[in-house]
Amino acid sequence: MTTSTAIARLNAADPDFAHHLDHLLSWESVSDDSVNQRVLDIIKAVRERGDAALVDFTRQFDGLDVKSMADLILPRERLELALTRITAPQREALEVAAARVRSYHEKQKQDSWSYTEADGTVLGQKVTPLDRAGLYVPGGKASYPSSVLMNAIPAKVAGVTEVVMVVPTPRGEINELVLAAACIAGVDRVFTIGGAQAVAALAYGTESVPKVDKVVGPGNIYVATAKRHVFGQVGIDMIAGPSEILVVCDGQTDPDWIAMDLFSQAEHDEDAQAILVSPDAEFLDKVAASINKLLPTMERAEIIEKSINGRGALILVRDMEQAIEVANRIAPEHLELSVADPQAWLPLIRHAGAIFMGRHTSEALGDYCAGPNHVLPTSGTARFSSPLGVYDFQKRSSIIFCSPQGASELGKTASVLARGESLSAHARSAEYRILEEGK
């Protein structure tokens, strides 16, 4: 098989640059009507028939001859067995990565707080973990044990009592690394179910699958569509689009390194996006040459080629200031600042899921073991969203404890505002607590 790329070349000086950039970035992760209706039917069946529907769908979609829900439950002992089945280097890598992820996320943990006003009124916030979180993990050969760590560990650090994992095993394919990662991350229960039916089971509960408070984790279009439909019944992390990387480079990094960094996201799937921005036109040519040189050596060359040709780009800018402007316009999932002094440019970055600083910090390190979470906002949503973290598994309750004097003073203000809104019961409720003058 011959592989080559015709990666798009854009110039920020062109009058129609904004139009071309918008076209390059456009992504609609919207289900078509047939997918949407299929998902709705699956959710309805799971709500009505519970375990029986899960068994039927597993037979139908995963090609497994299961007889009852008991065949779709993995005991803790099976996770511990997986630890013995993987290689020693694999186990060590999982444990190192888990320790780093746990250490980083421990620093995100929020605590309850309060303060007391002069009249004795206490105001504050009570931080409480979710009772139960559901983790969706893709199954079969396209399994990512790193995602298990990134989703389960923050939940456990947050204090979630029970983490329930669902992972399909199509045609009986069980990924031992995924189960080992679940064991190390402290997953409490595992069900070998997948698709929209697994999301529905987590959202509404069945005889065997407990109802959760939040569903997190990546999945295909059926999983994403199901998450859209159950949102409100449960919380969700996000509706993720294809993976993205944006590299901003001053032209001084090894072009082979940059080409491989672009490949690291392009190899995810044909819709992934890899973009390089640089003020050095000659450097862009060197990276294009590296791309064509290295592509035939890649195991997933065909996927990378389609991704690079379909959604990739090399963008020439006037200077580094304009490079940062373009980066903020794109609001990428992963941003590499492959420059001499990344700290100098960091204050100017407003929108990015994760920022990789300097020439030696490849995005791949963040995917596996640096520590920060690799579940990141995509498709420009870094403008208003954050990486998955401990805070996603904690909720906050406001605390208001009025002293008699505090209730009296606040009641006067509340009375005026309530009557201004024609809500007299509100007003009178507050007025009952107003102290008579002199008492």
C-alpha positions as CSV (number, residue, x, y, z in Angstrom):
1,M,0.0,0.0,0.0
2,T,1.3,3.4,-0.9
3,T,0.6,6.3,1.4
4,S,1.0,10.0,0.8
5,T,-0.6,13.2,2.2
6,A,-1.9,16.3,0.5
7,I,-2.3,18.2,3.8
8,A,-4.0,21.5,3.5
9,R,-1.8,24.6,3.5
10,L,-3.4,27.8,4.9
11,N,-2.0,31.3,5.2
12,A,-3.4,33.6,7.9
13,A,-2.6,36.6,5.6
14,D,-5.1,35.5,3.0
15,P,-8.3,37.5,3.0
16,D,-10.4,34.3,3.1
17,F,-8.4,32.6,5.8
18,A,-11.2,32.8,8.4
19,H,-13.6,31.2,6.0
20,H,-11.2,28.3,5.2
21,L,-10.3,27.9,8.9
22,D,-14.0,27.7,9.8
23,H,-14.6,25.1,7.1
24,L,-11.6,23.0,8.3
25,L,-12.8,23.1,11.9
26,S,-16.5,22.4,11.2
27,W,-17.7,19.2,12.8
28,E,-21.2,18.0,13.4
29,S,-21.5,15.1,15.8
30,V,-25.2,14.9,15.3
31,S,-26.9,11.5,15.0
32,D,-29.0,10.9,12.0
33,D,-32.7,10.1,12.4
34,S,-32.2,6.4,12.2
35,V,-29.5,6.3,14.9
36,N,-31.6,8.6,17.1
37,Q,-34.7,6.4,16.8
38,R,-32.7,3.2,17.4
39,V,-31.3,4.6,20.5
40,L,-34.7,5.8,21.8
41,D,-36.1,2.3,21.2
42,I,-33.2,0.7,23.1
43,I,-33.6,3.1,26.0
44,K,-37.3,2.3,26.1
45,A,-36.7,-1.4,26.1
46,V,-34.2,-1.3,28.9
47,R,-36.5,0.8,31.0
48,E,-39.4,-1.6,30.4
49,R,-37.6,-4.9,30.5
50,G,-34.5,-4.3,32.5
51,D,-32.0,-7.2,32.6
52,A,-33.9,-9.2,29.9
53,A,-33.4,-6.4,27.4
54,L,-29.7,-6.2,28.2
55,V,-29.3,-9.9,27.6
56,D,-31.2,-9.7,24.3
57,F,-29.2,-6.8,23.1
58,T,-25.9,-8.4,24.1
59,R,-26.8,-11.5,22.0
60,Q,-27.8,-9.3,19.1
61,F,-25.0,-6.7,19.0
62,D,-22.0,-8.5,20.6
63,G,-22.6,-11.9,19.2
64,L,-22.5,-13.7,22.5
65,D,-24.7,-16.6,23.5
66,V,-25.5,-15.4,27.0
67,K,-28.4,-17.0,28.9
68,S,-28.9,-14.6,31.8
69,M,-27.6,-11.5,33.4
70,A,-25.3,-13.6,35.6
71,D,-23.2,-14.2,32.4
72,L,-22.6,-10.4,32.1
73,I,-21.3,-9.7,35.6
74,L,-17.5,-9.8,36.4
75,P,-16.6,-10.4,40.0
76,R,-13.8,-8.6,41.7
77,E,-11.7,-11.8,41.5
78,R,-11.8,-11.6,37.7
79,L,-10.2,-8.1,37.8
80,E,-7.5,-9.4,40.2
81,L,-6.9,-12.3,37.9
82,A,-6.3,-9.9,35.0
83,L,-3.4,-8.3,37.0
84,T,-1.7,-11.7,37.0
85,R,-2.3,-12.2,33.3
86,I,-0.7,-9.0,32.0
87,T,3.1,-8.7,31.7
88,A,5.2,-7.3,34.5
89,P,6.1,-4.2,32.5
90,Q,2.4,-3.6,31.7
91,R,1.5,-3.9,35.4
92,E,4.3,-1.5,36.4
93,A,3.3,1.0,33.7
94,L,-0.4,0.9,34.9
95,E,0.6,1.3,38.5
96,V,3.0,4.2,37.7
97,A,0.4,6.0,35.6
98,A,-2.3,5.4,38.2
99,A,-0.1,6.8,41.0
100,R,0.6,9.9,39.0
101,V,-3.0,10.5,38.0
102,R,-4.1,10.0,41.6
103,S,-1.4,12.4,42.9
104,Y,-2.4,15.1,40.5
105,H,-6.2,14.8,41.1
106,E,-5.7,14.8,44.9
107,K,-4.8,18.4,44.5
108,Q,-8.1,19.2,42.9
109,K,-10.2,18.0,45.8
110,Q,-12.5,20.7,47.1
111,D,-13.4,20.9,50.8
112,S,-16.4,22.4,52.5
113,W,-16.0,25.9,53.8
114,S,-17.9,28.5,55.9
115,Y,-17.6,31.9,57.5
116,T,-19.4,33.7,60.3
117,E,-20.7,37.3,60.0
118,A,-20.6,39.8,62.8
119,D,-24.2,39.1,63.9
120,G,-23.6,35.4,64.1
121,T,-25.0,34.4,60.7
122,V,-23.1,31.5,59.2
123,L,-22.7,31.1,55.4
124,G,-20.8,28.4,53.6
125,Q,-20.7,25.5,51.2
126,K,-20.9,21.8,51.8
127,V,-19.0,19.7,49.3
128,T,-20.3,16.1,48.9
129,P,-19.2,13.3,46.5
130,L,-21.7,11.6,44.3
131,D,-23.0,8.3,45.6
132,R,-22.4,6.3,42.5
133,A,-20.7,7.0,39.1
134,G,-21.0,4.9,35.9
135,L,-18.0,4.5,33.7
136,Y,-18.4,3.5,30.0
137,V,-15.4,1.8,28.5
138,P,-15.3,0.8,24.8
139,G,-14.7,-2.9,24.4
140,G,-12.9,-5.4,22.1
141,K,-9.7,-4.4,20.3
142,A,-10.3,-0.7,20.5
143,S,-10.0,-0.6,24.3
144,Y,-8.2,2.0,26.3
145,P,-7.0,1.0,29.7
146,S,-5.7,4.6,30.1
147,S,-9.3,5.9,29.9
148,V,-10.2,3.6,32.8
149,L,-7.6,5.3,35.0
150,M,-8.6,8.8,33.9
151,N,-12.2,8.3,34.6
152,A,-12.3,6.0,37.7
153,I,-9.4,7.6,39.7
154,P,-10.9,11.1,39.9
155,A,-14.2,9.6,41.0
156,K,-12.5,7.7,43.8
157,V,-10.4,10.7,44.9
158,A,-13.6,12.7,45.1
159,G,-15.0,10.1,47.5
160,V,-17.6,8.4,45.2
161,T,-18.8,5.4,47.1
162,E,-19.3,3.1,44.1
163,V,-17.8,3.2,40.6
164,V,-19.7,0.9,38.2
165,M,-18.0,0.0,34.9
166,V,-19.6,-1.2,31.8
167,V,-17.5,-2.7,29.0
168,P,-18.8,-4.7,26.1
169,T,-16.9,-7.9,25.1
170,P,-17.8,-8.3,21.4
171,R,-17.5,-11.9,20.3
172,G,-16.1,-12.7,23.7
173,E,-13.0,-10.4,23.3
174,I,-11.9,-9.4,26.8
175,N,-9.1,-6.9,27.2
176,E,-7.0,-8.0,30.2
177,L,-5.3,-4.6,30.4
178,V,-8.7,-2.9,30.8
179,L,-9.7,-5.2,33.6
180,A,-6.3,-4.8,35.3
181,A,-6.6,-1.0,35.0
182,A,-10.1,-1.3,36.6
183,C,-8.6,-3.3,39.5
184,I,-5.8,-0.8,40.1
185,A,-8.2,2.2,39.8
186,G,-10.6,0.8,42.4
187,V,-13.6,0.1,40.2
188,D,-16.2,-1.6,42.4
189,R,-18.5,-3.4,39.9
190,V,-18.2,-4.5,36.3
191,F,-20.8,-5.5,33.8
192,T,-19.9,-6.7,30.3
193,I,-22.5,-4.7,28.4
194,G,-22.1,-1.9,26.0
195,G,-23.8,0.4,23.6
196,A,-26.8,2.6,24.2
197,Q,-28.3,-0.2,26.3
198,A,-25.4,0.1,28.8
199,V,-25.9,3.8,29.1
200,A,-29.7,3.3,29.6
201,A,-29.0,0.7,32.3
202,L,-26.7,3.0,34.2
203,A,-29.1,5.9,33.9
204,Y,-32.3,4.1,34.9
205,G,-31.1,1.0,36.7
206,T,-32.2,-2.6,36.1
207,E,-32.6,-5.6,38.4
208,S,-28.8,-6.1,38.4
209,V,-27.3,-2.8,37.2
210,P,-27.5,-0.1,39.9
211,K,-28.8,3.4,38.9
212,V,-25.9,5.9,38.9
213,D,-25.7,9.7,39.4
214,K,-23.4,10.4,36.5
215,V,-22.2,8.6,33.4
216,V,-18.7,9.3,32.1
217,G,-16.5,7.8,29.4
218,P,-16.1,7.7,25.6
219,G,-18.1,5.7,23.1
220,N,-19.4,5.4,19.6
221,I,-22.2,7.4,18.1
222,Y,-24.8,5.2,19.7
223,V,-23.3,5.7,23.1
224,A,-22.9,9.5,22.6
225,T,-26.6,9.7,21.4
226,A,-27.7,7.7,24.5
227,K,-25.8,10.1,26.8
228,R,-27.6,13.0,25.2
229,H,-31.0,11.4,25.8
230,V,-30.4,10.4,29.5
231,F,-28.9,13.7,30.5
232,G,-31.1,15.2,33.1
233,Q,-31.9,11.8,34.5
234,V,-28.2,11.5,35.2
235,G,-25.3,13.8,34.8
236,I,-22.8,13.2,31.9
237,D,-19.2,14.3,31.4
238,M,-19.5,15.6,27.8
239,I,-20.4,14.7,24.2
240,A,-17.0,14.4,22.8
241,G,-16.0,14.9,19.1
242,P,-13.0,13.5,17.3
243,S,-9.6,13.9,19.0
244,E,-7.6,17.1,18.1
245,I,-4.1,18.4,18.4
246,L,-2.8,21.9,17.6
247,V,1.0,22.4,17.6
248,V,2.3,26.0,17.7
249,C,6.0,25.9,16.8
250,D,8.6,28.6,16.3
251,G,10.4,26.5,13.7
252,Q,13.2,25.2,15.9
253,T,11.9,21.8,16.9
254,D,12.9,18.7,15.0
255,P,10.4,18.4,12.2
256,D,10.2,14.6,12.7
257,W,9.1,15.2,16.3
258,I,6.3,17.5,15.1
259,A,5.2,15.1,12.4
260,M,4.9,12.3,14.9
261,D,3.0,14.5,17.3
262,L,0.5,15.2,14.6
263,F,0.3,11.5,13.8
264,S,-0.4,10.7,17.5
265,Q,-3.9,12.2,17.2
266,A,-4.5,11.4,13.5
267,E,-4.1,7.7,14.2
268,H,-7.2,7.7,16.5
269,D,-9.6,7.8,13.6
270,E,-10.2,9.3,10.1
271,D,-12.1,12.3,11.7
272,A,-9.3,13.3,14.1
273,Q,-7.7,16.6,13.5
274,A,-4.0,17.5,13.5
275,I,-2.9,21.1,12.8
276,L,0.5,22.9,12.9
277,V,0.8,26.6,13.2
278,S,4.1,28.3,12.6
279,P,5.6,31.7,11.4
280,D,8.3,29.8,9.6
281,A,7.3,28.8,6.0
282,E,10.5,26.8,5.5
283,F,9.8,24.8,8.7
284,L,6.3,24.0,7.4
285,D,7.9,22.5,4.3
286,K,10.2,20.4,6.4
287,V,7.3,19.0,8.5
288,A,5.4,18.2,5.3
289,A,8.5,16.3,4.1
290,S,8.7,14.5,7.5
291,I,5.0,13.6,7.3
292,N,5.5,11.9,3.9
293,K,8.7,10.3,5.0
294,L,7.3,8.8,8.2
295,L,3.8,7.9,7.1
296,P,4.7,4.6,5.4
297,T,6.4,3.4,8.6
298,M,3.2,3.8,10.7
299,E,1.0,0.8,11.6
300,R,-2.1,2.9,11.2
301,A,-0.9,4.6,8.1
302,E,-4.2,4.4,6.2
303,I,-6.2,6.0,9.1
304,I,-3.5,8.7,9.5
305,E,-3.5,9.5,5.8
306,K,-7.3,10.0,5.7
307,S,-7.2,12.2,8.9
308,I,-4.3,14.3,7.7
309,N,-5.8,14.8,4.2
310,G,-9.3,15.3,5.3
311,R,-9.0,17.5,8.4
312,G,-5.3,18.4,8.9
313,A,-3.5,21.6,8.0
314,L,-0.2,23.5,8.1
315,I,-0.9,27.1,8.8
316,L,1.5,29.9,8.1
317,V,1.2,33.0,10.4
318,R,2.9,36.4,10.5
319,D,4.5,35.9,13.9
320,M,4.1,34.1,17.2
321,E,1.5,36.7,18.4
322,Q,-0.7,35.7,15.5
323,A,0.0,32.0,16.1
324,I,-1.5,32.4,19.6
325,E,-4.5,34.3,18.1
326,V,-5.1,31.4,15.8
327,A,-4.7,28.9,18.7
328,N,-7.3,30.8,20.8
329,R,-9.6,30.9,17.8
330,I,-9.4,27.1,17.4
331,A,-9.7,26.4,21.2
332,P,-8.1,23.0,20.7
333,E,-8.4,19.9,22.9
334,H,-4.6,19.5,23.0
335,L,-2.3,22.4,22.5
336,E,1.5,22.0,22.2
337,L,3.6,25.1,22.7
338,S,6.7,23.7,21.0
339,V,8.7,26.9,21.4
340,A,11.8,28.2,23.2
341,D,10.1,30.0,26.0
342,P,6.6,28.5,26.5
343,Q,6.1,30.2,29.8
344,A,6.2,33.6,28.1
345,W,3.3,32.7,25.9
346,L,1.2,30.8,28.4
347,P,-0.6,34.0,29.8
348,L,-1.9,34.7,26.3
349,I,-3.6,31.3,25.9
350,R,-7.3,31.6,26.8
351,H,-8.8,28.5,25.3
352,A,-7.3,25.0,25.4
353,G,-8.2,21.7,27.0
354,A,-4.6,20.8,27.9
355,I,-1.4,22.8,27.2
356,F,1.9,20.9,26.6
357,M,4.8,23.2,27.3
358,G,8.1,23.1,25.5
359,R,9.8,20.9,22.8
360,H,10.1,17.8,25.0
361,T,6.5,17.6,26.2
362,S,4.7,15.4,23.7
363,E,0.9,15.2,23.9
364,A,1.2,11.4,24.2
365,L,2.6,11.8,27.7
366,G,-0.6,13.5,28.8
367,D,-2.6,10.7,27.3
368,Y,-1.0,8.1,29.6
369,C,1.0,9.1,32.5
370,A,1.8,12.7,33.1
371,G,-1.0,13.0,35.6
372,P,-3.5,15.5,34.3
373,N,-6.7,14.1,32.9
374,H,-6.9,13.1,29.2
375,V,-10.7,13.5,29.0
376,L,-10.8,17.0,27.5
377,P,-13.2,19.3,25.7
378,T,-13.2,19.0,21.9
379,S,-14.7,20.8,18.9
380,G,-14.0,24.3,20.3
381,T,-15.8,23.6,23.6
382,A,-12.6,24.5,25.5
383,R,-14.0,28.0,25.3
384,F,-16.3,27.1,28.1
385,S,-15.4,23.6,29.3
386,S,-12.7,22.0,31.4
387,P,-10.9,18.7,31.6
388,L,-12.6,15.9,33.6
389,G,-11.6,16.2,37.2
390,V,-12.4,15.5,40.8
391,Y,-14.8,18.4,40.7
392,D,-17.0,16.5,38.2
393,F,-17.7,13.9,40.9
394,Q,-18.5,16.4,43.7
395,K,-21.5,18.5,44.2
396,R,-21.9,21.7,46.3
397,S,-24.7,22.7,48.6
398,S,-25.1,26.2,49.9
399,I,-25.2,26.6,53.7
400,I,-27.2,29.5,55.3
401,F,-27.6,29.6,59.1
402,C,-29.1,32.9,60.3
403,S,-28.9,34.2,63.9
404,P,-32.0,35.9,65.1
405,Q,-30.4,39.3,64.5
406,G,-29.2,38.2,61.0
407,A,-32.6,36.9,60.0
408,S,-34.2,40.2,61.1
409,E,-31.9,42.3,59.1
410,L,-32.0,40.1,56.0
411,G,-35.8,39.9,56.3
412,K,-36.1,43.6,55.8
413,T,-34.2,43.4,52.5
414,A,-36.0,40.2,51.4
415,S,-39.4,41.8,52.2
416,V,-38.8,44.8,49.9
417,L,-37.5,42.6,47.0
418,A,-40.3,40.0,47.4
419,R,-43.1,42.6,47.4
420,G,-41.4,44.2,44.4
421,E,-41.9,40.8,42.7
422,S,-45.5,40.5,44.0
423,L,-44.6,37.4,46.0
424,S,-46.3,38.2,49.2
425,A,-45.9,34.8,50.9
426,H,-42.1,35.2,50.4
427,A,-42.3,38.6,52.0
428,R,-44.4,37.6,54.9
429,S,-42.3,34.5,55.6
430,A,-39.3,36.8,55.9
431,E,-41.2,39.5,57.9
432,Y,-42.2,37.0,60.5
433,R,-38.5,36.8,61.6
434,I,-38.0,40.6,61.8
435,L,-37.4,41.6,65.4
436,E,-39.4,44.4,67.0
437,E,-37.2,47.4,67.6
438,G,-35.7,47.5,71.0
439,K,-35.9,43.7,71.5
